[in-house]
């Protein structure tokens, strides 16, 4: 490692000068460029004009059904339509992006599974045998796996993007998960990926994750950004027992005490106690909003990434669909914070993008209602009085 220089870099984020890090030789330029890309992408995100919501609702209210009788399915159709600027067409190109990364905190015994399962599951994804593959085939979606930080070197192959930030994060009870520059890089990987697929004409995207131990950093992120007690945002992850849960809560408390993440800087929180795949998911969500592409957020880990994105730019909320609420206790806290409701509640806790796949099929149903159902006038049906 190069010797530490005695200077600091401040970057303007959301109109405020933020201390990003004391810098090592050569890091400053890359960090500044990375932050500039994030800032420019955030500037591209626009609030959806209110008139689009009104026009979409007017169309739905003319359909040959009692007004609002399809309930939230109509709300789903309306949100999709306004994201598309009312230029609604059938949902054809659907992609689920599953970000994979390892976590040093696994050393603390916070997971029921060993670290090597991350690389094994990536191979399973690429072979088409995982839960996300089954559900993606069911809805006609493509699965793209991103190796953003697995402690293993995969051979290049179809369906795999290798864009490593590192070979697993640091153990957060001994120091930060990553440098600030690595946090910025992980976000930009997601942004770049979304820009690339936006040019390919993707209609809708879903987020997914794979990383043994990643409910621990996700709970840490939720604890910091929500201000809630660690116990309120920490669940059993892959199925740890009571002793394991106590150890996990203690681990998060130690990590927050040691790293002291800055609640007012979501990238600092990501860098101190997060994960590479969480940063990638945050970037993908930011990129989707900037490109006006609907993004379906999966479970607890994806929602930790979504919360980072939302803290960087609240307007992103207009572009996301939250697919389901998992049994992880922190997931309910996320919904309390953002004031949204999940599309589904199926007691799921798998991740991978499975919830996003199910959410996409509901959204596609809503879009078909919007496009294919006859209006009262078209069908020659007398409208109701109310």
C-alpha angles and dihedrals in degrees: 000000000000119000118272115256122217100243139092134214124221121197125192109240119175092345094308129105108236128193103233101181149308099268136230119220109286096010097094098070094048092046093050092049091048093050091048090056091051092047093049091049092050089052089058092061111101133191110249110249114253091229090067091058090049094049093047091050091048090056092048092049090056094057117113097260134085107282114277091357092135090055117191092006086071090049089053091051091048094051093048091048095051093047086056091048089247089295090124122177133162115294103249112145109057123169132181114202113205113194117203129198141148128238129217091208089076084085087074094064096249096139135060089221131062122248095253090069088078093066092040092054092048088057088048090053091051091050090052096241104116130096093256090053092053094049093042090055088048092058097034096249131144120235118217117188119206118202097207097155117351116147092234137073113239124198112248111261145152113295095020127105113193109202106142125191089184144322096275131320126276122266102271094212088064100042142313121334089233142340120278088250090056090050090053091046093052091053092048092052088061092045093050091048092052093047089053095049092043087062088052090060100248111179100203137358136203131204127229140169144205123187128124108236096018097126086070096062089038090056090046090053092048092048092054099041095041098040089224126139116274090239090058095057102037124091139169097274109192091007110288119176128243094277090048091052091052089050091049093051090047090049092053091048091052091047093053092046093050100041101033096203115209108244091203092059113057092189090056089052091050091048096046101044108000138088139248093245091050089055091047091052091049089052093048090053091048091049092048092053092047090052093043092241119143112244124200112210117214126207139317099313092046089049090054087057090045091053091054089051092047092050089054092049122003092196087074088080089077091063102048135083116200104218104199147338115246129208090257107114092222091060092069089052089055091056091047089054098049097036095229135126125230119241092230142022108196101145089251124158105165105105116190090119095291094129090046090055092054091045092053092055090053091049091049088053090053092049091052090053089052094049107032109034116098120238121236088257094049093048096044091237121147112244123234122252096243 
